[in-house]
Amino acid sequence: MYNKRMSRANPGLMVFLIDCSASMSFPMVRDSTDPNIWTKFQAASTILDNFLYQCTIKCASEDKYKDYLDFVILGYGDNTFSPISKISTSEYPISVNKLDSSYESVEDFPEQELDETNSPIKWINSDSVGGNTAMLNAFTKVKKIIEDWVKKHPDSYPPILLNISDGMANDLPRDEEDNDKLDPLPLFELCNEIKKIQTNDGNTVIGNIHLSDVVGKLVKFPVSIDEILDIEDPAAVTLFEMSSTIPAPWLEKAQGFGFNIGPGGKFYIYNSDFDSFLSFFKFGTDPTNG
């Protein structure tokens, strides 16, 4: 399980959900020695743009691209939308060839300045940030997309869903016992349904990366919920419950990304700094080691 090579006959599916709520415009320090400050959304969009750019390079052929991967990229604020202006939500999933014709802009970078923190091609619309956190709505929409894709690709590597957020979904129903609280149960149940969607190579994998603009406890790939119960933020437990247990075949390759993950570890980082975010993203988008 989880060993199918991605090919044109059996492409993979990468799903990205990006929190575009107003709080994603708050700053996220890249490094303690780096004077540059990015917002959380800038960090997310830059890392995603770089990944998409690298995909076009890896899939390039003489006159077009080899469609080894399909993509779903959705943002959520007050509602769910495509953060790529030239792609509508109804068009997903898209191929590498479709992706190549849908960029926002192209910038000139000296080759020596190109690295994992920039991309000469921009896909993600920088004007996407604002509003609430309609996470439940986003997961609801993406479930149907994944179900339809799997029906067409039963022999492919299982879909991978990465959710990038800085907080709690606020489109949840009110808790029946405490009306001042939101009830995350519908989101848990929905994510469990998505995790059950499977190809012949395994189940869909959900990963969550929590970004923060404040100094706090950094939790990487927790095995037990006890590791986060001392965190006051209710999003910590919610994102834990939403996340998949990391597939066993991924554990060995995790060491190459600087992670020492024990069996049963969740595909989840809470209160991530930029470096951990970048490593998490590279780990989660390279399931077959290239």
C-alpha positions in Angstrom: 0.0 0.0 0.0 1.1 3.6 -0.7 3.7 2.5 -3.2 2.1 3.2 -6.6 4.2 5.3 -8.9 2.5 8.3 -10.4 2.2 8.1 -14.2 0.1 9.5 -17.0 -2.0 6.3 -16.9 -2.4 6.5 -13.1 -1.8 10.1 -12.0 -1.8 11.3 -8.4 -4.1 13.9 -6.9 -2.8 16.7 -4.7 -5.5 18.8 -2.9 -4.6 22.1 -1.2 -7.0 24.0 1.0 -5.8 27.4 2.0 -7.3 29.4 4.9 -7.8 32.9 3.4 -9.5 34.5 6.5 -8.5 37.9 7.6 -6.2 36.7 10.3 -4.0 35.1 7.6 -2.8 38.6 6.9 -1.0 38.8 10.2 2.8 38.5 10.2 4.7 35.3 10.4 8.5 35.6 11.1 10.5 33.4 8.7 13.5 33.0 10.9 14.9 34.6 14.1 17.9 35.9 12.2 15.9 37.0 9.1 14.7 40.7 9.2 12.1 40.0 6.5 8.5 39.4 7.7 5.9 37.6 5.7 2.2 37.3 6.5 0.9 33.7 7.0 -0.8 33.9 3.6 2.3 35.1 1.9 4.2 32.1 3.4 1.5 29.7 2.3 1.1 31.1 -1.2 4.9 31.3 -1.8 5.5 27.7 -0.8 2.6 26.5 -2.9 3.6 28.6 -5.9 7.1 27.1 -5.7 5.7 23.5 -5.5 3.5 24.1 -8.5 6.5 25.6 -10.4 8.6 22.5 -9.6 5.8 20.3 -10.8 5.8 21.9 -14.2 9.6 21.4 -14.4 9.4 17.7 -13.4 6.5 17.0 -15.8 7.9 19.0 -18.8 8.3 17.2 -22.1 9.2 18.6 -25.6 6.0 20.4 -26.5 3.7 19.9 -23.5 3.6 18.4 -20.0 3.3 14.8 -18.9 0.2 14.8 -16.7 1.5 12.8 -13.7 -0.5 14.9 -11.2 -3.9 16.5 -11.0 -4.5 19.4 -8.6 -7.3 20.9 -6.5 -6.5 24.3 -5.0 -9.3 25.9 -3.0 -9.3 28.9 -0.7 -11.8 29.5 2.1 -12.8 32.7 3.8 -16.5 33.7 3.9 -17.0 31.0 1.3 -15.0 28.5 -0.8 -13.3 29.7 -4.0 -10.4 29.2 -6.3 -7.4 31.4 -5.4 -6.2 31.0 -9.0 -8.1 33.7 -10.9 -8.2 31.9 -14.2 -9.6 28.7 -12.8 -13.1 28.3 -11.4 -14.1 25.9 -8.6 -16.1 23.8 -11.1 -13.0 23.1 -13.2 -11.1 21.2 -10.6 -9.3 18.9 -10.6 -6.9 20.4 -13.2 -3.9 18.8 -15.0 -0.4 20.1 -15.2 -1.1 21.3 -18.8 -4.1 23.3 -17.5 -2.1 24.7 -14.6 0.6 25.9 -17.0 -1.9 28.1 -18.8 -3.4 29.6 -15.7 -0.7 31.6 -13.9 -1.2 35.1 -12.5 2.2 36.5 -13.4 5.8 35.8 -14.3 8.8 37.4 -12.6 12.5 37.4 -13.5 14.8 35.8 -11.0 18.5 35.3 -11.4 19.0 31.6 -11.4 21.3 31.8 -8.3 18.4 33.4 -6.4 15.8 30.8 -7.1 15.1 28.6 -4.1 12.3 27.1 -2.1 11.2 30.5 -0.8 10.3 32.0 -4.2 9.0 31.1 -7.6 9.3 32.9 -11.0 5.7 32.0 -11.8 2.8 33.0 -9.5 -0.5 31.2 -9.5 -2.1 32.2 -6.2 -3.9 35.5 -6.2 -2.5 37.8 -3.5 -5.9 39.6 -3.1 -7.6 36.4 -1.8 -7.4 37.2 2.0 -10.3 38.4 4.0 -13.4 37.3 5.9 -14.1 34.3 8.1 -13.0 30.7 8.1 -15.4 28.5 6.2 -13.4 25.3 6.7 -16.4 23.0 6.9 -17.7 24.3 3.6 -14.3 23.8 1.9 -14.0 20.2 3.1 -17.6 19.5 2.0 -16.9 20.7 -1.5 -13.6 18.9 -1.8 -15.0 15.6 -0.6 -17.2 15.3 -3.8 -14.2 16.2 -6.0 -12.1 13.5 -4.5 -14.9 10.9 -4.7 -15.4 11.6 -8.4 -11.6 11.6 -9.1 -11.1 8.2 -7.4 -13.9 6.6 -9.4 -11.9 7.5 -12.6 -8.5 6.5 -11.1 -9.0 3.4 -9.0 -5.4 2.2 -9.5 -3.7 5.5 -8.7 -1.7 6.6 -5.6 -4.2 7.7 -2.9 -5.2 11.4 -2.9 -3.3 13.7 -0.5 -5.1 16.6 1.1 -3.1 19.4 2.8 -5.0 22.0 4.8 -3.2 25.2 5.7 -4.8 27.2 8.4 -4.2 29.5 11.4 -7.2 28.7 13.4 -10.7 27.3 14.1 -13.4 26.8 11.5 -16.2 29.3 12.3 -18.9 27.9 10.0 -19.7 25.1 12.5 -23.0 24.7 14.3 -23.4 25.8 17.9 -22.8 23.3 20.6 -26.1 22.1 21.9 -24.9 22.1 25.5 -22.9 25.3 25.4 -24.2 27.9 22.9 -21.1 30.0 23.3 -19.0 27.2 21.7 -18.9 25.7 18.2 -19.4 22.0 17.7 -16.5 20.5 15.6 -18.2 17.1 15.4 -19.6 17.6 11.8 -16.0 18.5 10.7 -14.6 15.4 12.4 -17.2 13.2 10.7 -16.7 14.7 7.3 -12.9 14.2 7.5 -13.4 10.6 8.6 -15.6 10.1 5.5 -12.9 11.6 3.3 -10.2 9.4 4.9 -12.3 6.4 3.9 -12.2 7.3 0.2 -9.6 5.0 -1.3 -7.9 3.7 -4.4 -6.5 0.2 -4.7 -3.3 1.6 -3.2 -4.7 3.0 0.0 -6.9 5.6 1.7 -7.0 9.4 1.2 -4.5 11.1 3.5 -5.3 14.4 5.3 -2.6 16.6 6.6 -3.0 19.8 8.6 -0.5 22.5 9.1 -1.3 25.2 11.7 0.4 28.6 11.2 0.7 31.2 14.0 1.8 34.7 14.5 2.6 34.3 18.2 5.3 32.4 20.1 3.8 29.2 21.5 4.2 25.4 21.8 5.3 23.8 18.6 3.9 20.2 18.2 5.0 18.0 15.4 3.3 14.8 14.3 1.7 14.0 17.8 1.0 10.3 18.5 -1.4 11.0 21.3 -4.0 13.8 21.9 -2.3 14.2 25.3 0.5 16.0 23.6 -1.8 19.0 22.9 -4.4 19.0 25.7 -2.5 21.7 27.5 -3.0 24.1 24.6 -5.9 26.5 25.2 -6.6 27.0 21.6 -9.6 24.7 20.6 -8.2 24.5 17.1 -5.3 22.4 18.4 -7.6 19.4 19.2 -9.9 20.0 16.2 -7.0 19.8 13.7 -5.6 16.7 15.5 -8.9 14.9 15.1 -9.1 15.9 11.4 -5.7 14.6 10.5 -4.8 11.2 9.2 -2.4 8.8 10.9 0.7 8.9 8.8 0.9 5.8 6.6 3.6 3.4 7.7 5.5 3.5 4.3 6.0 7.3 4.9 7.8 7.0 8.3 11.2 6.0 7.0 11.3 8.7 4.3 10.3 11.3 6.9 13.8 11.2 8.3 15.1 12.6 5.0 13.0 15.7 5.7 14.4 16.1 9.3 11.4 14.5 11.0 11.6 11.6 13.5 8.0 10.3 13.5 6.9 7.4 15.6 4.3 4.8 14.6 0.8 6.3 14.9 1.9 9.9 14.5 -0.6 12.3 13.1 0.0 14.1 9.8 -0.2 17.4 11.6 1.9 20.3 13.0 0.6 22.8 15.4 2.0 26.4 15.8 4.4 25.9 12.9 7.3 28.2 12.2 8.3 28.9 8.6 11.0 26.2 8.4 8.8 23.5 9.9 6.0 24.5 7.4 8.4 24.2 4.5 9.7 20.8 5.6 6.1 19.6 6.3 5.0 20.7 2.8 7.9 19.0 1.0 7.4 15.8 3.0 3.6 15.8 2.3 3.9 16.5 -1.4 6.6 13.8 -2.1 4.9 10.6 -1.1 6.9 8.4 -3.6 10.2 10.2 -3.2 10.1 12.0 -6.5 
